[in-house]
Amino acid sequence: MTGFTIPAVERSIDLRCSADHAFTVFTDRIATWWPLDRHSIAAYLDGRTAVDCVIEGRVGGRVYEVLDGGSQLDWGRVAQWEPGRLLELDWNPSLETRPYTRVEVRFTPTGDHACRVAVVHDGWEVMPDPAAARESYSSGWAQTLQLLATAAED
């Protein structure tokens, strides 16, 4: 079907912290809240758990998980880096070679020491089973944003 696109996954959560703090927790402390035991390449491949996750803080920076032996598995790269405001990622956390999907994360102040974190994930057409991938990420982003909230508000 020509011109058919799969709608983006859109999820957001309101946090009781500043946008700057939420951005820092999302990027610099991702390994403390991201569910690496179930949302990592290692967990998907053989049930292992990654021991770290890194987002290199610059445009072109890598996003990757680190295994207990020190090996690294790429998830993507940083497409936009605006601390406290915007993080955009070219996203492919798998060993498959294919074009990236796109994840945009916006951090918007909503009041005194409060913000909204909004994720828009699109580009599903590059996936082998686009509808299934979208559905999986739809529930996955809802769960991970709840974990972010807990980490950012502690």
Buried (B, 14 or more C-beta within 10 A) or exposed (E): EEEEEBEBBEBBBEBBBBBBBBBBBBBEBBBEBBEBEEBBBBBEEEEBBBBBBBBBEEEEBBBBBBBEEEEEBBBBBBBEBEBBBBBBBBBBBBEEEEEBBBBBBBBBBEEEEBBBBBBBBBBBEBBEEBEEBBEBBBEBBBEBBEBBBEBBEE
